[in-house]
């Protein structure tokens, strides 16, 4: 579990994400995500592999969004489709 994450049955809350984005370990993870461009998606041979990869990718993209956008911007995008 990453520093600052709560234990809500594996579900991160908005507070958890806001806490995580100021963590240095999150900065390292986000910087390392650029390596994903080199992934050969053809190696994801099972549905379980694909689900795991895309679930993790969605989590990284969410963390990235919280690091570059203000909370107000994210609320507009997520809830009002602006």
CORMO-V938101 format. One record per backbone hydrogen bond with DSSP energy under -0.5 kcal/mol. NH is the residue of the N-H (numbers start at 1). CO is the residue of the C=O. E is the energy in kcal/mol with one decimal. If there is no record, write none. Layout:
# CORMO-V938101
nh: (NH NH)
co: (CO CO)
e: (E E)
This chain:
# CORMO-V938101
nh: (5 8 9 11 12 17 18 19 20 21 22 23 27 28 29 30 31 32 33 34 35 36 37 38 39 41 43 44 45 50 51 52 53 54 55 56 57 58 59 60 61 62 63 64 65 66 67 68 69 74 75 76 77 78 79 80 80 81 82)
co: (2 6 7 8 10 13 14 15 16 17 19 20 23 24 25 26 27 28 29 31 32 33 34 35 36 39 40 41 43 46 47 48 49 50 51 52 53 54 55 56 57 58 59 60 61 62 63 64 65 70 71 72 73 74 75 75 76 77 76)
e: (-2.0 -0.5 -0.6 -1.6 -0.5 -2.2 -2.5 -2.1 -2.5 -2.2 -0.8 -2.0 -1.6 -2.1 -2.1 -2.9 -2.3 -2.2 -1.1 -1.0 -2.0 -2.1 -1.2 -1.8 -1.7 -1.0 -2.1 -1.5 -1.5 -2.2 -2.8 -2.3 -2.6 -2.7 -2.2 -2.4 -2.4 -2.2 -1.9 -2.3 -2.5 -2.2 -2.3 -2.4 -2.4 -2.0 -1.2 -1.6 -1.8 -2.2 -2.4 -2.0 -2.2 -3.2 -2.5 -0.6 -1.5 -0.7 -1.2)
